[in-house]
Amino acid sequence: MSKTEFTPPPNFIRNIIDDDIKTNKWEGRLMTRFPPEPNGYLHIGHAKSICLNFGLARDYGGLCNLRFDDTNPTKEEVEYVNSIKEDVRWLGFDWEDREFYASDYFEQLYEFALKLVRDGKAFVCDQTAEEIREFRGTLTRPGKDSPFRNRTVEENLDLFQRMKAGEFPDGARVLRAKVDMTSPNLNMRDPVMYRILHASHHRTGDAWCIYPTYDFTHGQSDSIEGVTHSICTLEFEDHRPLYDWYLENLEVYHPRQIEFARLNLAYTVMSKRMLLQLVQENFVSGWDDPRMPTMVGLRRRGYTPKALRNFCDRIGVAKKDSMVDLALLEFCVREDLNKKAPRVMGVLRPLRVVIENYPEDQDEELDAVNNPEDPDAGTRKVPFSRVIYIEKEDFMEDPPKKFFRLAPGREVRLRYAYFITCVGVVKDENTGEIVELRCTYDPATRGGDAPDGRKVKATLHWVSADRSIPAEVRLYDRMFTVPDPAGDKEGRSFKEFLNSESLVTLTDCRVEPGLKGAEPGAKVQFERVGYFCVDALDSSPEALVFNRTVALRDQWAKVRKGQKG
């Protein structure tokens, strides 16, 4: 078994596989598949499925196929196919030569349907969609047979073949399985297998005008590919009897369907419908908005594939739905970036500081550590001069008792530089706003330590006013104000819980000059501020734009500490 970054604990799926290996149920084989519908962009919930299916194949020496369940041409596009492939590769998985499509099996699926018709187990129904829903019944009321349920095999074969030939308009007829209209499981009440849809398919063009439903396609595609363990999310549990019914009545190879709980992440939504609303109604800039839980959005925000893989392993696999704390995801991102992101200094809300006793015509290069977590990362030079910028929040004119940063008459350390003491404050004459500080420095403290051993209670980050470069910084936060915005909130729309502070854009930031020309996607830690990445779309060498990936504060550590207490 190959090693992963975080060794996943045992779970019920692995237990099933272990038992199957012991009994040689599948003759030593393990075959899984990741079967997305190419009708949208993948989100972090799909990442869990990708990691599970490809991870099991990796750990047990098996194979995992990538299969696109492309049975609805009106909603599917090549754009989505390409984005899905990019996402799977970005996560670190490879399907090698096993890229399949449900549309590869259209002819075989049609032959399967013909067999069920010939065996008297499927019929052509002329009811409208509304009539089918009405006849289906409810959880407390059994369904009623369609008036077309007892057509002869010959009539059903004739009508189904004419459906395929394009003789009827959209919605005129459907092919249904003949199962049991009184079953307590609504999915077993004569489900639709084929519908008429005169629409061009992204791969088969106009070759077909009837398309199989997902329920009919899924199990048969698994069978054709020789899948051993068909792993689905929990909402398909009620579909499993139908999955088994089709395979048993077709008398073909029969994989085992296993359901697990989908990922529900606090302070976000996973519904494609809801995510589409956010995009279409301009609550976000697009599918790749860094606030979105989509893979393209997470990638643009600066999340790493290793962090997502570790997150998926840490949350584990369960049979019951639950809500995962967003702080755990942030912990995994922070844990990965802490080891690899170089440290730099960036001032987001600059306050001008003039060091009065520093020579006006002098500047110097100071040594700064690139990453204390990486002994091989080395050091860099940062320019220091008479005029610098610090964060506005690092100064208070009348500080409270526990404020240890800069204040009038107080001495603090500048990171990698000198001790400075505030000796004056300059304010705007009209507004009274503090616009400049006057300070002195101790030349003997170069590098940040005092030779006489005196201590200070705060260390501030800073940048040279003359040598730093401008940047725009986008501070992203959780998208919603409540943990479960999609839950029942007395009929309120999930959009009512949108966080108005989920994006704060700062345009007057200053960063170290060494960041000039930083590549799109490059990741850094702004010391004392957080982890950031260069925006892949809007940033340029002439106009740097940074996205906040995650703050430095480890909320997950606080959660775990509280749980232990």
N, C-alpha and C positions, 0 to 999 in steps of 0.2 A: 504494500500500500504506500503510495507516495505521500510525502509530508506536505502539509498545508501550513500557512502562516499561523493559524490558530486551529488546533486539533479539535474537530467537532465532537461533542459528546455522543454517546449511543442514543439512538432514537428508535421508534417503532418501525420505521421503514428499514433501517439498517438491520434491525432484529429479524424482520421478514426475509431480507436478502440472506442473512447469515443462515437462517433455517433452510432456505431454498438451496444454498450451497451444500449444506450438510446432507440434504436428501437428494441432491443432484437433480432437482426438479426440472431445471432448464438445460440439463446436460453441461453444466459448468458455464453457461453463457449468462451475461448480463447486458441487456440492451435497453437503454432509455431513450427518450426523445424530448426536445423542447419544441412545442408546437404552437407558436404564436399565429394569430390572425393578422395579416398585414393590412390592418385598417386604422392604424394610428402609431404613435411613438410609444416605445416601451417605458415603463416607470420602475421605480425601485422594487415594487412588488414582483415584477417580472424578474428582477435581478435575483430574488430569492429562488425562483423556480429554475433559472439558468444555473445558479450555483449548485442547487440540489441535484438536478439531472446530470449535468456535466461532472459535478463533483463525485457523485456515486460511481459513474462510469470510470472516472480517473482512479478512485480509491480501490475499486474492485477489479481493475484491469479489464473493464468492459468497453462498450462503445455508446456514444450518444449521438443521435441524429438531430439535425436541424430540419424541421419540417414546417412549411407554411401551410396552414389550413385555409387555403384561399378558395372558399366556396361562395363568396358573395361579391360579384364583380362590381356592384354599384358603390361599394365602400372601400375597395382595395386598390392600392397604387404601388407602382414600382418604387416610388420614393420611400414608402414605408418598408418595403422589402430591404432596400439598401441600408436604411437606418438601423433596422434590426440586426443585420449582419455586422454592421460597424459596432453596435453595442455589445454583441456577444464576443467579438474579437477584443474589444477594449477591456472587457472584464477578464480576459486572459484565457479564453477557451477556443478550441478549434474543432470543427466538425469534419475536417479533412475533406474527403470526397463524398460525404453523406449529406448533401443538400437536396432535400426532397420537397415536393409540393403535393398537396391533395389533388391538384389538377393533373398531376402525373397519372393519377389513378381513375380519372373520370370514366374511361372506358370499362375498367374493371368494376368500378362501383355500379355502373349501369347494368353490367352483367349480373352482379349480385342482386340488384333490384329485380331484374327479370326472373331470377331463380325464386325469389320470394313470391312474386306474382304467380308463377307457374305452380308453386306449392300451395297456392291459396292463402298465403300469409301477408299479402299486400293487395290493395285495391285503389283504383282511381276514384277520387271523390270530387264532386262538382259543387260542394258547399263553399260559400264565401268564407273568408277569414273570420268574419263576425259570427257566422253560423257555427263554424267549427268551435270557436270559443264558447258559445252558448251551449252547444251539445256536450262539451267536454265536462261540464259539471264543476263542482267545487270540492273542497276538502271534506265537506259534510254532506254533499249531495252527489250521488253517482252520475256518471255521464250517460248519454243516450247514443245508441247506434246511429251512424249516418244512414240516411235512406239509400245510399249508394254502396253500402258495405257488402251487400250480397250479390253484386254483379258477378257474372261468370268469369272464370279464368280467361276465356277467349276474349270476352269484351274488355277486360282489364288490360290484356296484352295489346289488343288493338289500340285502345285509347292511349296507353303509355307510349307506344311506339309513335303514335301520331303527335303526342306531346313533344317527343324528341325531334320529330320532323319539322316542328315549328308551325303546326296547323292551327294552334289555339293562341289567343292573346294572353298577356300576363294576367295571372290570378284566376283564370277561367277554371283550371283544374289543378289538383295536387295528387301525388301518390302518397298513400298512407299505409303504415304497417297495421295489420289486423291482429291486435294484441288482446286488450281487455278493457272495455269502457267502464267497468265497475271497479277497477283496481284502485286501492287506496292511494297509490302513487300516480299522480296526475300525468307523469311522463310516460306511463304505460298505456294511457288511454288513446290508442290508435294514433301515434305521433306521425307528423308529416315527414316524409322521406325526401320528396322532390317537389320543387315548385317551378312554375314557368317564369322565366325571366329573360326577355329579349334584350340582353346587354352584353357588350364586348368585355371579354375577360383579358386581364393584363398579360396572360400567357397563351391562352387558347383562342384569343380573338373572338370570332363569331361562329366557331365550330359547334358551340352548344347553346341551346336556349332553355334547357332545363338544368337546374343546379341542385346538388344534394344538400341536405341540411347538415349542420355541424354534428348532431347526434348520430346521424347515419354514417357520416364520413369518418369520424374520429376512430372508432374501434376497428373499422375495416382497414384503415390506413395503418394502424398499429399492427394489425395482423399481417398485412402485406409485407411490412418491413421487418417482421420477426421480433418486435419489441417484447421483452419479457415482463417489465414492470412499467405500467402506464401510470405515471404519477400526475395527479390532478389536484387542483385546489378543492376545498371542502364543499363548495356549491355544486360540485358534480357528484356528490355522494348519492343524491336521489336519482341521478341519471345512470348509476352503475347497473341496476337491473335491466335497463334498456340496452346498455352496452353489451351485457352478457347475452341478452335475448337475441340480438342480431347475430352475434358470433355463433351461438349454439344452433340457431335455425339455418344459418348459412353453412354450418358444418365445416368451418375453417379453423385454422390455428387460432388459439384463444389466449391472448395475454391477460395479465392480472391488473386490474385498475385499483390503485391505492390513492386515497385522498388525504391531504394534509391541510392544515389551517393556513390561509393566505396571510400575507403581511398587512397589518393595520398599523400605520405609523401616526403617532399623536401629532396634532397641530397641522395635519395635511389631509388631503382627500386622494383616494386612489381610483375613483370612478372615472372611466373614460368620458362619460357624459358630462360630469362636473368639470373635468379638466378642459374639455372642449368648450364649455361655457366660459371658462376663465379666459381662454384664448379669443374666442369669437366676440366676447363683450369687452375686450381690451382691458381686462383687469391685470393682465400680464402682457409682456411684449411679444410673446410667442411661445411655442412648445419648448424652446431652448432658454426661456427666461430662467435665470439662476434660482428663482424661488420655486420653480416647478419641481415635482418629484420625478420628472422624466429623466431618463439616462442622459439625454443631451443637455438638459438643464443642470443636472448634478455635475456633469463633466465640465461645463462652462464655468460653474461656480468654483471649481478647483478640487472637487472630491476625487479621490484616487481609486483605481480598481482594487488595489489591495485592501483599502479601508472598507470598501463595500463587500468584498469577499469575507473579510473577518467579521463584519457586522452580521452577514447572513449566517455564518457559522455560529456566532455567539447567541443569536436569538433562537437557534435550534429549530426542530421540527416537532410540531404537536398536532393533536387531533382536534383541539378546541380553539376557537378564535379568541384572540386577546389583543390588547393594544400595547404596542411597543413604545417605550419612552424615547422621544426624539434625542434626549441627552445621551443615550447609548450610541446612536449613530454618530453624534458629534464627537463622542469619546473615541470611537474607532478612527475617525478622520484625524483627530488631533494626535492620536497615538502614532499613526503612520507619518504624518507630516513632521512631527517633532523630531523624527530621526533623519529626515532627508531634506527639509526645507531650510535653505540658508537664512541666517539672521541678517536683517538690515534695519535701518532706522528710517521711519517715516512719521512725519508730524501731520496729523489730520486737520487740526484746528490751530493754525500757527499763532503764536504770540511772540512778538519781536523782543529780543533781549540784547542790550548793548553792554558789553563787558568793558567798563570804563578804563581799567588799568591794563588792558591788553593792547599791544601796539597796533596803531591803525593800519600800518603798511605791512603787516605780517599775517601769514597764515601758515599752517603746518599740517602734516599728515600724521594721523594717529593710527595705531594698530587696533583692529577690532576682530573679535573671534567670529568666524563664519557659522559654526554650529558646535556648541559645547557637547552635544550628544554624539558627534562624529569626530573622533580624534584625527582623522585624515583630512578634515575639511579645511584646515589651515586658517590663515588670517587674511584680512584685507586692509586697505588704507582708507581712512575717512578724513575729509578735510575739516579743519577747525579754524575759526576766524573770530574777529572782534564782535561781529554781529551774528547771532544765531537765532533759531526758532525753537521754542518748546511748545508743548501742548497748553492751551488755555486752561484746561482743567487741572494742570499741575501747579497753578498758582492761586492763592486766595489772600486777599488783602487783610481780612479779619477771619483767620481760620478757626474752626472748632477744635476742641481738645485733641481729637484723634487724627487730625489732618497733619501728616508729617512731611508733606512736600514743600515747595518753595513758598515763602511768605516774607514780608518785610523784616529784615534783620536776621533771617534764618539762613543757615548754610546747608547746601545739598551737594550731592555728587552728580556730575554729568557723566554718563556712561562712556567709558574708555578715555575720558578727558581730564577734567579738573574739578576741584571743589569750587563752587561759586556761592556768593552771599548777595542777597538782594539789599540794595541800598537806596532804591528810589522807584517810584511808580509814576508813569506818564499817562494822563487821561485825556480823552477827547473833550474839548472845551464845551461842546454843545450837548453831548449825550452823557458824559461822565464815564464812558466805557474805558476800561484799561486798554491802551494800545501799545504800550512799551514798558519794559522793565529796565532799570539800571542796576547793574551788578558789578561786583569785583571778583577776581579769581585769585587763587593761591598758586603761583607757578610751581611750588614744591610738590604739588599733588598730581603732577602729570601722570596719566595712566589710571587715575582714579583712586589712589591711596595716599594717605598722609604720612610722611616720615616720622612725625611725632606721635603717631598712633591714635590720633583723635578720630572719632567715629561720627558719621551722620546717619540719619534715620531714613533717608530716601535717595534713590538713584533715578535720574530722569533721562529719557532719550531726547535727542535733539538733532538738528541738522544745521549746517552752515547756511546763512542767508544768501551769500553770494554764490556758493558752489552747488547748492542743492538745485533740484529740477522740479518743475511743477507737475502735478498729477491730479487726476480725478479719482476719487475713491467712492465705491458704492457699497454701503453697509447693508447687507441683506440679513433679515431676521425671519423667524417663523411666519408663515403666511397667514395663519389664523390665530385668533385670540383665545380659543377654547381647544381642549385636547381632541374632541370628537365633533368637528363642525358638520359632519354628514349625519350625525345621530338625530334622534327625535328631540327637537327643541321647541315643542309646542307649535309646530307648524311653520317655524321660521326657516327661511332659505339659508343654506350654507354660506351664501354670499354675504349675509348680514354679519358674519363673524370674521370677515376679512380684516387683517391687521393693517391699519393705515400707516404704520411705521415699519412695514416689512421691507421697504427700500428707502434709505436716506442717502442722497447723493451729495457728496462734498466736492466742491470744484476748486478750492484754493489750497490744496494739500501740497506739501513739499517732501521730497524723498531724496535719499542719497544719490549722488551723481553716478555711482556705479550701476544704477538701474537703467541708465539711458540705453535704448535699443533692446530692452528686455524682450525676449521672444513671447509671442502669444501662448498662453497656457502655463508660463513659468510660475512656479510657486515659491513664496517667500514667507518668512515670519517677520512682521513689523514688531520689533521688540516692544514688549509691554502692551501691545495692542491686539494682535491676533494673527491668524494665517490668511494670506491673500494670494490671489493669482492674477496674472495679467489677462484681461478680457480677450477672448479669442476673436471677437468680431469687431469691437469698437476701438480697441487700442491700436496705436501706431507709434513708430519711433519719435514722431513729432508731438504726439499727444497721448501720454500714457494713461491707461484706465485700469484700475485694480478693482477686483471683486473680493469682498470679504468671504472667505470660505467658512471659517468658524472662529469664534472668539477664543481667547486663551483660557478663559474661566472653565474649569472642569465641573460642569453641573452633575455629570454622571457619578463622579467621585462623591459628591455630596449626597446623591440619592443612595448610593451603596452604603455610605457611612450611617445614614439615617436608618436603613434597613437593619444594619447590624445592631444599632442601638435599640 
